[in-house]
Amino acid sequence: MQSVSVGWKDNQQKTLVNESFIEIELGLIDPAIQENATPSADVVHFSNIGQILEEDLKIAPYVTLEQNLWLLDGKKQILPTDNYGNTGYIGSVLSGADGGFDLPPVVSVQLPQLVDVYLPGLTLEWDQAHGDYAVDFDINLYNGEILSDRIEVRENTNVFTPFPRLIKDFDRVVIVIYKWSLPHKRPRISKMLLAVHVLYDTSNIISLSHSQEADILSSRLPKTRVRFSIDNVDDSYNPYNTRGLTAILMERQELKIRYGYKIGNDIEWIPAATVYLSGWDAPQNGLSVEFEATDILGFLDKTFMKGLYRPDGISLKDLAEEVLLDADLPLVKGEVPWKLHESLEDIYTVAPPPLVRHSECLQMIANAAGCAMYVDREGFLRIEPIAVFSSEDYFRMSGTFYAGQSSFLPRSLGTDWKWTDYTVDNFNSYKYPEVKLSKVLQQVDVTVYTYFTESDSKEIYKGDIEVDGTETMFITYTVPAVDVSLSVSGGTLNSVKYYTNACQLTLTGKGLVTIVITGKELKTSETAITVPTGERGEIQPIKNPLVTDASQARRLATWARNILINRRLLTLDWRADPRLDVLDRIYVQNKYGFSPLHVTRLTYEYKGSFKGKAEGRDIG
Amino acid sequence: MRWIATVTDRTQRDVDEALSKLAEWRRWISVGLVPETHELKGCLNVSDLNRIENNLGYLIELVKGLDPEETEIDYYVKIDWSIADIPNISDIERILGALRDIRVKYDIPLSQTPVPDTMLYFDDINRVEENLNLLRSKLIEIARSRTEGLLWLELEAHTWGDIENHTWETLVNIREGE
């Protein structure tokens, strides 16, 4: 549940709510290029030039003795003796009396690779902290040592200077500053983005659909999907429009969405989603363009090959980090884009993750830990326990309980409990919630896997591979194995890393190279741990190869039973307050009273106002 | 060290005028003009910090003159700040700490022109310089209580031209503003 003001909540109690707003910020940027770029320049000792490539950075307004920089408005900061925080680029030389520099400062940003696709331009933010800027400067784009493009700017008057111009074929950006906006000042750059930002708001968003899904048991992958349509009357997004924006749209471009309501004289905003562009469509005969975006799980669709059998065990937190690091995800707000609950540190497995997508590995980890996995509105992937029942609070909580833990509510709802303040009732609902009953649960069976190795080695791969020069590849074994060795004929083996299901090797050769891999097969035996409900009905099996401990299996089975014995599955349709998130607990009115609901699916539709549809499990 | 007249009347208006003047200079420079810029009263500049440090050094010398045994108030002062220099929190704490220590030594009540916690607001700087004035008055008062005669430091604001025609006796009148 997103935090909002009392004014926001009061607004939702009105028959006619105040005007609502949506804002979508499309950062036209390839995150990988931006994140792996390396800036360099002559700087003062407290400058952290690497920060100019970070988005959303608030620069500390440190005072120095540059002429009239130490404005006595109480909003500046005095430089600490170390840990300078966010400073960005601060050049070492001072501008002269006319703002010019005797030796123009140069900031060079080396990119990890040649940009051979069109980028939509770049954005420079000069001295965010003090309001100064370069008046005269050049932006030179180099391909190696060859100058491929130059943007000359003279008589600039802005701190924030976007350059919406298609640029390509460069691997280095060199900014040369000739003149600063004030004399006796150091040049400063707060931000350099290889992108321009496009902002859509309610004036050009025709419609938006925002859906979230997550499962308390992690039995299915969470999903956040946003679809929206934008006014395309000017044909900006027509692929045949050479001056349009289609040429520069790229998959995986980040979208930040926020929702707002007019509260008093201001607009109060809450984050809605951080998603990545996955597709767009501009019909030739239409007046709008459709965009689709999904959450960071879209980056986790490659197979995780590096699973290892560890007889001494690995904590699920370490294993999750291993998988996440291998996925090479974009940073969120300058941080790794995941938050793993501390309780995962105490749960161990000896099992190698099977050959499945990174996202599925994480789902297995979450499930084995008795946690839910979801992506929050800031874009962080979270694995954390969700209280099955709680007499304390029906909001989603974290850090206050442990994975797999359950606490029971009395069946009748007392008035002295701290309930959620989010209610779907006759006032804001379009109809009574529909109810579907799941089948009666008889028991939960959780399989415990015991791993053991064969005593003898055997051939687990033999094949010929066409190699031309030096190549790096993964080879998958026919069975999982340990104590693996490899022989190569017809080529040279440069390096090899063995995993339990595959190995990664670098070969040099010309033509067919024969590879033979041998190892001891890793086998499993299975035991089922059963937790009954005392009723006759369906058996719910949980088969997760990462569950290798019987006591953890029992906790899991109990936890799953406590969720699944709640058989009423509700569907809601109401005038939504968009602060609600999936996995939150809310209070829902039915024909006979109120009951708490754990939300597992949620969709907001916006066409000038918010409407919501949700599904969840009645936990009352 | 020679005392330099303090500035204690900065106001929010000076800060607002500084903002407006800076915006004006930026506009001029962006169209190729060269404004004659100068240090603005709403900002702390090199001359302000050097003046504060100088006057602090003056007080420290006075303290040591009055009490040669004094070892606690032994602060270093830096009076050669330039626009290329970058003071940090240790410099600010040194200045404010010295003021606090001298006040404690001479029993200045906490409520009387308190030393600010930082030097970021126009009123902070006013209070720093008011403290310098306060301590100077206090130290001169102590010095005068120990001698009936003229204190040379009381004449330091005057040039040789001001005093060359005076006798030793009439110099006392200068001290007393006659």
Interface residues (C-beta under 8 A of the other chain):
Chain A: V44 H45 F46 V63 T64 L65 E66 Q67 N68 L69 W70 L71 L72 D73 G74 K75 K76 Q77 I78 L79 P80 T81 L94 A97 D98 G99 G131 D132 V135 E155 N156 T157 K179 W180 S181 L182 P183 H184
Chain B: R10 D14 V15 A18 L19 L22 W25 R26 R27 I29 S30 V31 G32 V34 T37 E39 L40 G42 C43 L44 N45 V46 L49 W81 S82 I83 A84 D85 I86 P87 N88 I89 S90 I92 T118 M119 L120 Y121 F122 D124 I125
